[in-house]
């Protein structure tokens, strides 16, 4: 399997990531398997800057605050929400993910961010086994096509295939946690898939509707949540996405929003949650699965 991300030196390797794992009494039951769809910027950071965004994908963790070098950069982020890109000076940052409003931090990581690159940092897995995932977002401008990648961030969901609705075409083969596909350039349009267990494709835990993909835009589709919770309590078809309560960072802490980056405290369509996310990508050829580098 080809690698979709270059090695991020010492990001999650030995000595680079210190995890302080706790199980507070207020931890809720895991959220059901769902999808988060985010628009990825195709622009480049300014000279000397990196762009970083954060995804809360730990299904039984409470809302969290995110700290960089001790300062709050995001507050009260609920499960299933991804922040906007935040511009930072290139360098290594101590990133802490803490229960909102407390000093109880479940992730304490020293992460280097290189100039000119864009990153997604995600907290994944159940709270008792929470871990950090770092993706480099490599979407580049493509005015004529839409670009899409799929990321498997549901730790208790086995490897999956992504199929066309008639099952005739496998467009993603054997995508396992916490892997990601490369970006695939597609004609703009409406796409519809189903996501099935890789073993024999007879069990399809995600079988949603379609998503319209626009030319010139890049998308990440994150599978998050717990398959076990989804099986135990089927999600209603009209489930609404969680309301965002993310507080953007002060300008003197993280810097100003770079020209051309997504506007607002959250990406405009990142909260398209529920089963409609994953099944939205109808691709006409197979995506090569890629492993997230640690």
Helices and strands as residue ranges (DSSP letters): E 17-18, E 34-40, E 49-57, E 64-68, E 71-77, E 86-89, E 91-99, E 105-113, E 118-124, G 127-129, E 131-136, E 146-152, E 160-164, E 170-175, E 180-181, E 184-186, E 189-191, E 193-197, E 211-213, E 218-224, H 227-232, H 251-254, G 278-280, E 289-290
